[in-house]
Amino acid sequence: MSTPLRGILHAHQSSLSVAHRLLDLAVIVIADNSINRLSGTPMDTAGWMQTLLAVVAFHWLAEYHQLYGSWRGERIVRELLKVANYWGLTFVLLLCVDYLLLHPDNLANNGQMAWFVSTLLALCGYRLAIRSLLHTLRSRGFNTRRVAIVGTGHCGERLAMSIESAPWMGLEVLGFYDETPEQMDLAQIGRRIAVLGDLDQLIVDARNGKLDKIYITLTLDAQARLQELITGLSDTTASVYVIPDVFMFELLHARSESINGLPSISIFDSPMDGAWSMVKRLEDIVLSSLILGMIALPLLLIALAIKLTSPGPVLFRQRRYGLDGRPIMVWKFRSMSVQENGDVVTQATRNDSRITPLGAFLRRTSLDELPQFFNVLRGEMSIVGPRPHAVAHNEQYRKQVSGYMLRHKVKPGITGWAQINGWRGETDTLDKMQKRVEFDLQYIEHWSLWLDLKIILLTLLKGFVNKNAF
């Protein structure tokens, strides 16, 4: 009796995926209709057009970003964040259409906000309920998958520990298959996982229906063995997955991609792609416009003070690398008596004689960076991102620091994750630059809108005046 229940949902995976899509669309329509009924406002033609636009936009975003794939191996938080982001983008689109075409005097009324909140709660709520039900079933042995791991190397060990630490996925590791008969002693998970046999035995066990999923974790130099194994497993009903041992590389926002049907895995990539690049750009436009409006008078006063206290231009423009390493001209208030912008640029040091008295104050308080909000508005920079370095320093450190140029997978920023963690100012030793790059790459790998807002808030609290700013 337990055998058919083990994979009770497996045979209906496609049907469930379709049902999932339809349920999302139904939630959007029903929530909108219910809010209108409760408020006593009947649905008119404009209302139905708005609902239709919401359905189309959310469905397109969800399909484009593969929301309806299998979430068995992912935590619920990741799925809920995707749902919230896609519904948030959909609602912003609706507000823009409503404001520009229908009601220019009313950006968002109470009914629309109630619809947004109720739909978001319903979309996330029913997913939580389904996950809770699945967790309960899996804890009782239902809806589980019997898993075999091919390869006892680092990648296989890491995969086993990941599965064992997440029982909610409903994956049961039966054992390893490899050419060595030794057992895997995974002390971190508290049990030994046996090597059940070699690759020929794996094929035999798969043909006998003992395995549901097979994860192949062979190293990249095992092409011949991999081809032979896949050919043998093609005569079984087990689901087979190849996990390349890419852990030998330092991955930067790795993800899968299809090239005309040919699957690939990115080793280095940018999170600012597709809809997310629009989110990032919208964030920059809105915030930089607001900030420039607030600091217009201080900008004029600082410019006047620079002009009166030292000879030379008010603004200093320096060539630096922007997105994808393309050169940009970054604006700053002039704080030095020189304007170095060539092949050799000497970093500012403490008590540097080139810094003017007013420039010392501007650099210490980071006020010299304020003109870079115009760079942000022009699209050359972002408010949050890795700080841009002079081109001469880029050429110097790209040869000394591993992964240095990966900082340019996103636009440079006025403030960043490295800066609020104390890695700003002079990089007089190589290890200081290495730590700055390490934090910059952490930012790129884990980027989100919420991380940007966190960095901006921390910059306001502690980021302007710093002991390393001189």
VODRENRO-666688 format. One record per residue (C-alpha): chain; residue number from 1; x, y, z. Coordinates in pm, 1 decimal. Layout:
// VODRENRO-666688
(A; NUM; (X; Y; Z)),
...
//
This chain:
// VODRENRO-666688
(A; 1; (0.0; 0.0; 0.0)),
(A; 2; (289.9; 232.8; 74.1)),
(A; 3; (443.0; 198.8; -272.1)),
(A; 4; (174.6; 385.4; -472.0)),
(A; 5; (144.2; 650.3; -199.4)),
(A; 6; (518.2; 715.8; -205.3)),
(A; 7; (484.5; 919.5; -524.2)),
(A; 8; (116.6; 1005.5; -504.8)),
(A; 9; (163.8; 1347.7; -666.8)),
(A; 10; (433.0; 1246.6; -912.8)),
(A; 11; (202.5; 1116.1; -1184.6)),
(A; 12; (-6.6; 1433.3; -1174.4)),
(A; 13; (277.6; 1686.8; -1179.7)),
(A; 14; (168.2; 1851.3; -1507.9)),
(A; 15; (-195.5; 1871.3; -1398.1)),
(A; 16; (-93.5; 2028.7; -1068.1)),
(A; 17; (119.9; 2284.0; -1249.0)),
(A; 18; (-175.9; 2386.3; -1465.8)),
(A; 19; (-400.6; 2398.4; -1160.0)),
(A; 20; (-146.4; 2618.6; -985.6)),
(A; 21; (-154.5; 2869.2; -1270.7)),
(A; 22; (-532.9; 2875.2; -1281.4)),
(A; 23; (-555.8; 2916.8; -903.8)),
(A; 24; (-326.1; 3220.8; -913.7)),
(A; 25; (-534.9; 3384.2; -1184.9)),
(A; 26; (-857.2; 3299.8; -1000.0)),
(A; 27; (-722.4; 3458.6; -681.5)),
(A; 28; (-651.4; 3785.7; -864.5)),
(A; 29; (-997.4; 3800.7; -1023.4)),
(A; 30; (-1193.0; 3690.9; -715.1)),
(A; 31; (-1006.5; 3929.4; -483.4)),
(A; 32; (-1074.5; 4225.7; -713.6)),
(A; 33; (-1440.6; 4137.4; -751.5)),
(A; 34; (-1482.5; 4081.6; -376.0)),
(A; 35; (-1325.9; 4416.0; -284.1)),
(A; 36; (-1557.5; 4595.0; -527.3)),
(A; 37; (-1862.8; 4416.5; -386.3)),
(A; 38; (-1767.1; 4499.2; -27.7)),
(A; 39; (-1715.4; 4864.9; -114.6)),
(A; 40; (-2044.9; 4879.1; -304.2)),
(A; 41; (-1873.2; 4965.9; -632.0)),
(A; 42; (-1989.2; 4751.0; -926.4)),
(A; 43; (-1729.1; 4624.8; -1173.3)),
(A; 44; (-1744.1; 4845.1; -1484.4)),
(A; 45; (-1561.3; 4804.7; -1814.0)),
(A; 46; (-1254.1; 4987.6; -1686.5)),
(A; 47; (-1245.3; 4763.0; -1380.7)),
(A; 48; (-1258.5; 4445.7; -1586.8)),
(A; 49; (-987.6; 4579.5; -1817.8)),
(A; 50; (-770.7; 4647.1; -1513.3)),
(A; 51; (-827.4; 4293.6; -1386.0)),
(A; 52; (-748.0; 4147.1; -1728.3)),
(A; 53; (-425.8; 4349.6; -1745.4)),
(A; 54; (-331.0; 4226.0; -1398.0)),
(A; 55; (-393.1; 3864.3; -1496.5)),
(A; 56; (-186.6; 3894.9; -1815.6)),
(A; 57; (101.7; 4083.1; -1651.0)),
(A; 58; (129.6; 3851.4; -1350.3)),
(A; 59; (102.3; 3541.8; -1567.2)),
(A; 60; (374.7; 3668.7; -1802.1)),
(A; 61; (612.3; 3753.3; -1516.0)),
(A; 62; (547.7; 3418.8; -1345.1)),
(A; 63; (602.9; 3220.0; -1664.3)),
(A; 64; (908.9; 3418.0; -1770.1)),
(A; 65; (1078.0; 3364.0; -1433.6)),
(A; 66; (965.2; 2999.6; -1400.1)),
(A; 67; (748.4; 3039.2; -1092.0)),
(A; 68; (555.4; 2723.2; -1177.1)),
(A; 69; (850.0; 2485.7; -1183.2)),
(A; 70; (910.3; 2229.1; -911.2)),
(A; 71; (973.3; 2387.9; -570.0)),
(A; 72; (1046.9; 2060.1; -392.2)),
(A; 73; (1411.1; 2151.8; -340.5)),
(A; 74; (1356.3; 2518.5; -251.7)),
(A; 75; (1254.9; 2685.8; 71.6)),
(A; 76; (912.7; 2848.3; 89.9)),
(A; 77; (1061.6; 3192.5; 161.4)),
(A; 78; (1221.0; 3201.4; -183.7)),
(A; 79; (890.2; 3116.8; -352.2)),
(A; 80; (697.1; 3374.3; -147.3)),
(A; 81; (950.8; 3645.6; -228.4)),
(A; 82; (909.6; 3571.3; -598.1)),
(A; 83; (531.1; 3588.7; -569.7)),
(A; 84; (551.4; 3918.4; -379.5)),
(A; 85; (791.6; 4067.5; -633.2)),
(A; 86; (584.5; 3965.5; -936.0)),
(A; 87; (255.8; 4084.4; -784.3)),
(A; 88; (424.7; 4408.6; -672.5)),
(A; 89; (555.1; 4472.2; -1025.5)),
(A; 90; (211.8; 4393.8; -1166.9)),
(A; 91; (43.9; 4638.8; -929.9)),
(A; 92; (294.9; 4915.7; -1009.3)),
(A; 93; (219.1; 4864.0; -1379.6)),
(A; 94; (-154.4; 4891.7; -1308.9)),
(A; 95; (-105.8; 5213.0; -1112.6)),
(A; 96; (96.9; 5363.5; -1395.8)),
(A; 97; (-168.0; 5275.0; -1655.2)),
(A; 98; (-446.5; 5398.5; -1427.0)),
(A; 99; (-266.7; 5725.3; -1353.7)),
(A; 100; (-159.4; 5798.0; -1711.4)),
(A; 101; (-473.3; 5688.9; -1898.3)),
(A; 102; (-772.1; 5681.9; -1663.8)),
(A; 103; (-748.9; 5877.6; -1338.3)),
(A; 104; (-455.2; 6125.4; -1343.6)),
(A; 105; (-588.9; 6289.8; -1025.9)),
(A; 106; (-586.3; 5970.0; -821.2)),
(A; 107; (-271.4; 5755.9; -802.4)),
(A; 108; (-408.8; 5481.9; -573.9)),
(A; 109; (-738.9; 5468.1; -387.3)),
(A; 110; (-827.2; 5259.3; -82.6)),
(A; 111; (-1000.7; 4995.1; -292.9)),
(A; 112; (-693.0; 4936.5; -506.6)),
(A; 113; (-467.3; 4909.2; -202.3)),
(A; 114; (-709.0; 4664.7; -39.4)),
(A; 115; (-703.3; 4457.6; -358.7)),
(A; 116; (-322.3; 4458.5; -362.2)),
(A; 117; (-293.6; 4347.4; 0.9)),
(A; 118; (-572.2; 4086.2; -10.1)),
(A; 119; (-439.6; 3931.8; -333.5)),
(A; 120; (-84.8; 3916.9; -197.2)),
(A; 121; (-204.8; 3751.6; 123.5)),
(A; 122; (-413.2; 3499.6; -71.7)),
(A; 123; (-134.7; 3413.8; -319.5)),
(A; 124; (113.2; 3357.9; -35.7)),
(A; 125; (-138.7; 3206.7; 205.7)),
(A; 126; (-251.1; 2917.4; -8.0)),
(A; 127; (110.2; 2835.8; -93.0)),
(A; 128; (192.2; 2818.8; 275.7)),
(A; 129; (-106.0; 2589.7; 329.4)),
(A; 130; (1.1; 2356.3; 47.3)),
(A; 131; (359.8; 2346.6; 173.5)),
(A; 132; (239.5; 2270.0; 526.0)),
(A; 133; (25.1; 1983.3; 396.4)),
(A; 134; (314.0; 1844.5; 190.5)),
(A; 135; (551.3; 1865.0; 487.4)),
(A; 136; (304.5; 1669.5; 698.6)),
(A; 137; (262.5; 1404.2; 430.0)),
(A; 138; (636.3; 1370.6; 379.1)),
(A; 139; (704.7; 1339.9; 751.1)),
(A; 140; (472.4; 1036.7; 747.1)),
(A; 141; (644.3; 878.0; 449.6)),
(A; 142; (407.6; 993.4; 175.9)),
(A; 143; (509.0; 1180.9; -138.8)),
(A; 144; (877.8; 1098.6; -92.4)),
(A; 145; (1138.4; 1017.1; -357.3)),
(A; 146; (1411.4; 754.5; -326.3)),
(A; 147; (1738.5; 918.2; -424.1)),
(A; 148; (2075.1; 778.9; -533.9)),
(A; 149; (2388.1; 990.7; -565.4)),
(A; 150; (2654.3; 898.9; -819.6)),
(A; 151; (3000.7; 1005.1; -707.1)),
(A; 152; (3153.2; 1020.4; -359.6)),
(A; 153; (3355.8; 1334.6; -412.9)),
(A; 154; (3306.9; 1679.8; -265.4)),
(A; 155; (3004.2; 1757.5; -482.0)),
(A; 156; (2827.1; 1431.2; -390.1)),
(A; 157; (2899.2; 1477.9; -21.2)),
(A; 158; (2771.4; 1832.9; -27.1)),
(A; 159; (2453.2; 1725.1; -205.8)),
(A; 160; (2387.8; 1445.8; 47.0)),
(A; 161; (2429.5; 1680.5; 342.2)),
(A; 162; (2200.3; 1935.4; 178.0)),
(A; 163; (1925.6; 1675.6; 127.2)),
(A; 164; (1961.4; 1526.6; 475.2)),
(A; 165; (1941.0; 1869.9; 637.9)),
(A; 166; (1610.5; 1947.2; 463.1)),
(A; 167; (1361.3; 1662.4; 525.7)),
(A; 168; (1079.8; 1889.5; 408.4)),
(A; 169; (1192.9; 1819.6; 50.0)),
(A; 170; (1075.7; 1459.9; 82.7)),
(A; 171; (1397.5; 1314.0; -60.7)),
(A; 172; (1537.6; 994.9; 94.1)),
(A; 173; (1903.1; 925.4; 17.1)),
(A; 174; (1933.8; 547.3; -20.6)),
(A; 175; (2305.9; 556.0; -86.9)),
(A; 176; (2597.5; 638.2; -313.3)),
(A; 177; (2715.3; 460.1; -625.0)),
(A; 178; (3079.3; 481.1; -720.4)),
(A; 179; (3371.7; 265.9; -822.3)),
(A; 180; (3504.9; 269.1; -464.7)),
(A; 181; (3325.5; 51.6; -205.4)),
(A; 182; (3401.0; 273.2; 94.6)),
(A; 183; (3121.3; 417.1; 306.3)),
(A; 184; (3060.7; 791.5; 335.6)),
(A; 185; (3084.2; 898.8; 698.6)),
(A; 186; (2890.4; 1225.8; 708.2)),
(A; 187; (2948.8; 1330.3; 1067.3)),
(A; 188; (2759.9; 1654.9; 1018.7)),
(A; 189; (2432.6; 1471.3; 961.2)),
(A; 190; (2498.7; 1199.5; 1217.4)),
(A; 191; (2482.1; 887.3; 1001.7)),
(A; 192; (2679.3; 680.8; 754.1)),
(A; 193; (2554.2; 648.2; 399.1)),
(A; 194; (2664.9; 330.5; 228.6)),
(A; 195; (2808.3; 298.1; -118.7)),
(A; 196; (2560.4; 49.9; -265.7)),
(A; 197; (2769.8; -52.4; -562.4)),
(A; 198; (2946.3; 54.5; -877.7)),
(A; 199; (2791.4; 217.1; -1183.7)),
(A; 200; (2681.8; -115.4; -1332.4)),
(A; 201; (2494.5; -193.4; -1009.8)),
(A; 202; (2329.0; 149.0; -1030.3)),
(A; 203; (2187.5; 66.3; -1372.9)),
(A; 204; (2059.7; -269.0; -1245.4)),
(A; 205; (1889.5; -111.0; -941.3)),
(A; 206; (1735.0; 163.6; -1155.0)),
(A; 207; (1597.1; -93.9; -1400.3)),
(A; 208; (1442.3; -281.7; -1108.2)),
(A; 209; (1251.8; 31.0; -1000.6)),
(A; 210; (1438.5; 80.9; -672.1)),
(A; 211; (1524.0; 445.6; -746.1)),
(A; 212; (1308.1; 749.7; -823.1)),
(A; 213; (1578.1; 1011.6; -872.2)),
(A; 214; (1945.6; 978.1; -960.6)),
(A; 215; (2184.7; 1269.5; -913.7)),
(A; 216; (2512.5; 1235.3; -1103.3)),
(A; 217; (2792.6; 1437.1; -941.6)),
(A; 218; (3090.8; 1319.5; -1142.6)),
(A; 219; (3380.8; 1558.9; -1196.4)),
(A; 220; (3413.1; 1756.0; -1518.7)),
(A; 221; (3690.4; 1528.7; -1647.5)),
(A; 222; (3469.1; 1216.8; -1637.9)),
(A; 223; (3300.2; 1271.5; -1973.8)),
(A; 224; (3347.1; 914.0; -2096.9)),
(A; 225; (3201.7; 758.8; -1780.6)),
(A; 226; (2917.1; 1009.9; -1782.2)),
(A; 227; (2814.8; 928.6; -2139.3)),
(A; 228; (2825.9; 555.5; -2073.1)),
(A; 229; (2618.9; 591.7; -1756.4)),
(A; 230; (2350.8; 809.2; -1916.7)),
(A; 231; (2319.2; 561.2; -2201.7)),
(A; 232; (2263.1; 279.7; -1951.4)),
(A; 233; (2009.5; 480.3; -1746.6)),
(A; 234; (1807.6; 566.8; -2056.1)),
(A; 235; (1663.4; 215.8; -2026.6)),
(A; 236; (1509.1; 294.0; -1685.4)),
(A; 237; (1216.9; 500.7; -1554.9)),
(A; 238; (1425.0; 693.1; -1299.4)),
(A; 239; (1456.6; 1070.8; -1327.9)),
(A; 240; (1823.1; 1150.4; -1390.6)),
(A; 241; (1992.6; 1481.4; -1308.0)),
(A; 242; (2349.6; 1586.1; -1379.1)),
(A; 243; (2504.2; 1819.6; -1123.1)),
(A; 244; (2836.9; 1949.3; -1257.6)),
(A; 245; (3106.6; 1987.6; -996.3)),
(A; 246; (3113.2; 2364.4; -1032.5)),
(A; 247; (3186.4; 2411.4; -662.1)),
(A; 248; (3553.2; 2426.6; -762.1)),
(A; 249; (3473.5; 2773.5; -897.1)),
(A; 250; (3370.3; 3084.8; -705.2)),
(A; 251; (3018.3; 3120.3; -840.6)),
(A; 252; (2867.7; 3463.6; -892.4)),
(A; 253; (2488.7; 3457.0; -914.4)),
(A; 254; (2493.5; 3124.4; -1097.4)),
(A; 255; (2177.2; 3013.4; -1274.6)),
(A; 256; (2065.8; 2791.6; -1559.2)),
(A; 257; (1985.9; 2916.2; -1906.4)),
(A; 258; (1859.7; 2762.2; -2227.1)),
(A; 259; (2018.6; 2851.2; -2562.2)),
(A; 260; (1774.0; 2744.7; -2832.0)),
(A; 261; (1687.0; 2439.1; -2623.8)),
(A; 262; (2046.2; 2367.6; -2518.2)),
(A; 263; (2080.4; 2390.7; -2136.4)),
(A; 264; (2370.7; 2577.3; -1980.6)),
(A; 265; (2481.6; 2685.3; -1633.9)),
(A; 266; (2623.5; 3030.9; -1580.7)),
(A; 267; (2930.8; 3055.8; -1359.2)),
(A; 268; (2948.5; 3435.5; -1354.9)),
(A; 269; (2632.3; 3636.6; -1413.0)),
(A; 270; (2451.7; 3949.4; -1304.8)),
(A; 271; (2129.7; 3956.1; -1099.7)),
(A; 272; (2019.0; 4272.7; -1284.5)),
(A; 273; (1852.5; 4097.0; -1574.7)),
(A; 274; (1509.6; 4120.4; -1734.0)),
(A; 275; (1243.1; 4257.4; -1499.7)),
(A; 276; (1496.5; 4303.3; -1218.9)),
(A; 277; (1697.1; 4552.4; -1423.8)),
(A; 278; (1378.3; 4758.7; -1459.8)),
(A; 279; (1317.6; 4738.3; -1084.0)),
(A; 280; (1672.0; 4854.3; -1013.4)),
(A; 281; (1645.5; 5139.1; -1265.0)),
(A; 282; (1307.3; 5250.7; -1128.5)),
(A; 283; (1454.5; 5248.1; -777.2)),
(A; 284; (1743.5; 5467.8; -892.6)),
(A; 285; (1525.6; 5716.8; -1082.0)),
(A; 286; (1275.1; 5763.9; -800.1)),
(A; 287; (1527.8; 5789.3; -516.5)),
(A; 288; (1783.6; 6004.4; -700.7)),
(A; 289; (1510.1; 6246.9; -812.9)),
(A; 290; (1382.6; 6281.0; -456.2)),
(A; 291; (1732.3; 6322.5; -313.9)),
(A; 292; (1840.1; 6580.7; -572.4)),
(A; 293; (1529.0; 6781.8; -493.9)),
(A; 294; (1616.7; 6773.5; -123.6)),
(A; 295; (1985.8; 6863.3; -163.9)),
(A; 296; (1954.9; 7127.7; -437.6)),
(A; 297; (2036.0; 7415.8; -199.0)),
(A; 298; (2333.3; 7237.3; -29.9)),
(A; 299; (2471.5; 7159.8; -376.5)),
(A; 300; (2465.3; 7528.5; -469.9)),
(A; 301; (2622.8; 7635.1; -139.3)),
(A; 302; (2904.0; 7377.9; -165.8)),
(A; 303; (2972.4; 7479.6; -526.9)),
(A; 304; (2993.4; 7846.9; -422.8)),
(A; 305; (3225.4; 7764.8; -131.3)),
(A; 306; (3462.8; 7567.7; -357.3)),
(A; 307; (3476.1; 7851.9; -608.2)),
(A; 308; (3555.3; 8109.7; -337.8)),
(A; 309; (3816.5; 7910.7; -144.7)),
(A; 310; (4045.4; 7765.8; -414.3)),
(A; 311; (4121.3; 7814.7; -784.8)),
(A; 312; (3992.0; 7562.8; -1033.0)),
(A; 313; (3660.5; 7413.1; -1145.5)),
(A; 314; (3382.4; 7324.0; -902.4)),
(A; 315; (3334.6; 6972.9; -1037.1)),
(A; 316; (3598.3; 6708.0; -1093.4)),
(A; 317; (3520.2; 6446.7; -1358.6)),
(A; 318; (3720.2; 6125.9; -1357.3)),
(A; 319; (3707.3; 5837.5; -1606.4)),
(A; 320; (3607.4; 5512.9; -1436.7)),
(A; 321; (3463.6; 5175.4; -1535.0)),
(A; 322; (3087.1; 5133.4; -1536.0)),
(A; 323; (2858.6; 4841.4; -1615.2)),
(A; 324; (3038.2; 4562.9; -1807.1)),
(A; 325; (3363.5; 4759.9; -1787.2)),
(A; 326; (3245.6; 5041.3; -2013.9)),
(A; 327; (3413.5; 5375.9; -1932.1)),
(A; 328; (3201.9; 5648.4; -1771.7)),
(A; 329; (3279.2; 5997.6; -1637.8)),
(A; 330; (3203.2; 6015.0; -1264.2)),
(A; 331; (3125.4; 6356.2; -1114.0)),
(A; 332; (3253.2; 6477.1; -777.1)),
(A; 333; (3300.5; 6810.3; -606.2)),
(A; 334; (3664.9; 6905.9; -646.9)),
(A; 335; (3843.9; 6847.9; -315.1)),
(A; 336; (4207.1; 6860.4; -430.2)),
(A; 337; (4439.3; 7111.2; -588.7)),
(A; 338; (4514.6; 6857.3; -866.1)),
(A; 339; (4291.8; 6668.4; -1109.7)),
(A; 340; (4461.3; 6337.1; -1182.7)),
(A; 341; (4284.5; 6139.6; -1452.2)),
(A; 342; (4557.7; 5963.8; -1647.0)),
(A; 343; (4738.8; 5634.7; -1645.1)),
(A; 344; (4877.3; 5700.4; -1297.9)),
(A; 345; (4644.7; 5811.8; -1018.0)),
(A; 346; (4775.6; 5842.9; -662.5)),
(A; 347; (4517.4; 5752.3; -397.3)),
(A; 348; (4438.8; 6009.6; -131.1)),
(A; 349; (4612.8; 5941.4; 198.7)),
(A; 350; (4569.0; 6075.7; 549.3)),
(A; 351; (4696.3; 6438.0; 575.2)),
(A; 352; (4742.9; 6447.4; 196.6)),
(A; 353; (4891.5; 6786.5; 98.2)),
(A; 354; (4690.1; 6788.3; -226.9)),
(A; 355; (4358.0; 6810.2; -38.3)),
(A; 356; (4223.9; 7163.6; 15.3)),
(A; 357; (4095.4; 7266.5; 361.8)),
(A; 358; (3735.2; 7266.6; 237.3)),
(A; 359; (3803.2; 6945.9; 43.5)),
(A; 360; (3912.8; 6773.2; 364.5)),
(A; 361; (3573.1; 6850.3; 519.4)),
(A; 362; (3385.8; 6741.9; 207.4)),
(A; 363; (3573.0; 6410.1; 187.0)),
(A; 364; (3540.0; 6339.4; 559.7)),
(A; 365; (3161.6; 6386.3; 540.1)),
(A; 366; (3129.0; 6228.5; 190.6)),
(A; 367; (2965.5; 6546.7; 63.0)),
(A; 368; (3206.8; 6545.0; -230.8)),
(A; 369; (3012.7; 6245.6; -367.6)),
(A; 370; (2677.7; 6427.2; -395.4)),
(A; 371; (2708.0; 6519.4; -768.1)),
(A; 372; (2711.1; 6146.4; -845.2)),
(A; 373; (2333.0; 6148.4; -803.7)),
(A; 374; (2334.2; 6312.8; -1148.5)),
(A; 375; (2532.5; 6010.5; -1273.8)),
(A; 376; (2258.7; 5791.8; -1125.7)),
(A; 377; (1982.7; 5990.9; -1294.7)),
(A; 378; (2170.6; 5964.6; -1625.9)),
(A; 379; (2183.7; 5585.4; -1589.0)),
(A; 380; (2562.7; 5559.0; -1559.6)),
(A; 381; (2563.7; 5468.7; -1190.8)),
(A; 382; (2329.2; 5328.5; -928.6)),
(A; 383; (2266.8; 5453.8; -575.8)),
(A; 384; (2382.1; 5116.7; -436.9)),
(A; 385; (2661.2; 4913.0; -592.4)),
(A; 386; (3037.8; 4859.7; -583.8)),
(A; 387; (3223.9; 5190.2; -559.1)),
(A; 388; (3388.2; 5285.9; -892.1)),
(A; 389; (3766.4; 5302.0; -890.2)),
(A; 390; (3989.1; 5509.2; -1112.3)),
(A; 391; (4075.5; 5330.3; -1437.0)),
(A; 392; (4442.4; 5321.9; -1339.0)),
(A; 393; (4354.5; 5139.7; -1015.7)),
(A; 394; (4131.9; 4896.9; -1204.2)),
(A; 395; (4416.1; 4804.0; -1433.7)),
(A; 396; (4647.1; 4761.0; -1134.9)),
(A; 397; (4422.7; 4547.3; -914.5)),
(A; 398; (4263.1; 4332.1; -1184.5)),
(A; 399; (4601.9; 4158.8; -1210.6)),
(A; 400; (4637.8; 4112.8; -834.3)),
(A; 401; (4290.0; 4034.8; -695.4)),
(A; 402; (4098.6; 3726.6; -810.7)),
(A; 403; (3751.6; 3814.6; -943.9)),
(A; 404; (3822.5; 4188.4; -933.7)),
(A; 405; (3655.0; 4269.6; -1267.3)),
(A; 406; (3338.0; 4082.9; -1165.7)),
(A; 407; (3250.9; 4396.1; -967.7)),
(A; 408; (3148.5; 4542.5; -1303.1)),
(A; 409; (2864.9; 4292.3; -1357.8)),
(A; 410; (2643.8; 4566.6; -1206.2)),
(A; 411; (2651.1; 4944.9; -1222.1)),
(A; 412; (2887.0; 5117.0; -977.1)),
(A; 413; (2720.8; 5283.1; -680.9)),
(A; 414; (2744.5; 5587.2; -456.1)),
(A; 415; (2732.7; 5359.1; -153.9)),
(A; 416; (2770.8; 4984.7; -122.0)),
(A; 417; (2787.7; 4675.2; 95.4)),
(A; 418; (3165.9; 4709.1; 132.6)),
(A; 419; (3142.4; 5072.0; 242.6)),
(A; 420; (2888.6; 5021.7; 521.7)),
(A; 421; (3098.4; 4730.0; 648.2)),
(A; 422; (3400.2; 4957.8; 691.3)),
(A; 423; (3591.7; 4884.6; 369.9)),
(A; 424; (3622.4; 5233.2; 228.5)),
(A; 425; (3897.5; 5490.3; 195.3)),
(A; 426; (4260.4; 5422.7; 111.5)),
(A; 427; (4356.0; 5069.3; 3.7)),
(A; 428; (4724.9; 5093.1; 89.5)),
(A; 429; (4760.4; 4715.1; 123.2)),
(A; 430; (4646.1; 4439.5; -109.0)),
(A; 431; (4439.1; 4264.7; 159.3)),
(A; 432; (4224.3; 4578.7; 201.3)),
(A; 433; (4133.6; 4574.8; -165.1)),
(A; 434; (4069.0; 4199.5; -146.9)),
(A; 435; (3821.4; 4252.9; 139.5)),
(A; 436; (3648.3; 4532.1; -50.9)),
(A; 437; (3611.8; 4310.4; -358.4)),
(A; 438; (3491.4; 4021.3; -139.5)),
(A; 439; (3206.5; 4234.4; -0.4)),
(A; 440; (3125.6; 4374.8; -346.3)),
(A; 441; (3085.0; 4021.9; -484.4)),
(A; 442; (2871.8; 3924.3; -184.6)),
(A; 443; (2641.0; 4213.9; -272.9)),
(A; 444; (2611.7; 4105.9; -636.3)),
(A; 445; (2548.6; 3742.3; -542.2)),
(A; 446; (2276.1; 3823.3; -287.7)),
(A; 447; (2124.6; 4134.7; -447.3)),
(A; 448; (1762.4; 4220.0; -379.7)),
(A; 449; (1556.6; 4537.2; -356.3)),
(A; 450; (1540.1; 4489.5; 20.2)),
(A; 451; (1919.8; 4465.8; 45.3)),
(A; 452; (1949.3; 4795.8; -143.1)),
(A; 453; (1707.0; 4964.7; 98.1)),
(A; 454; (1897.6; 4819.4; 394.6)),
(A; 455; (2228.2; 4956.5; 263.1)),
(A; 456; (2074.1; 5299.9; 201.6)),
(A; 457; (1933.4; 5306.0; 556.2)),
(A; 458; (2266.9; 5199.8; 708.3)),
(A; 459; (2444.3; 5463.4; 500.1)),
(A; 460; (2214.5; 5731.0; 641.3)),
(A; 461; (2283.5; 5606.5; 994.0)),
(A; 462; (2659.3; 5556.7; 979.3)),
(A; 463; (2791.7; 5581.2; 627.2)),
(A; 464; (2861.1; 5951.9; 568.2)),
(A; 465; (3124.6; 6023.6; 832.7)),
(A; 466; (3387.1; 5752.1; 860.4)),
(A; 467; (3737.7; 5729.8; 1002.9)),
(A; 468; (3860.0; 5593.0; 667.4)),
(A; 469; (3717.5; 5881.1; 466.8)),
(A; 470; (3997.1; 6128.7; 393.4)),
//
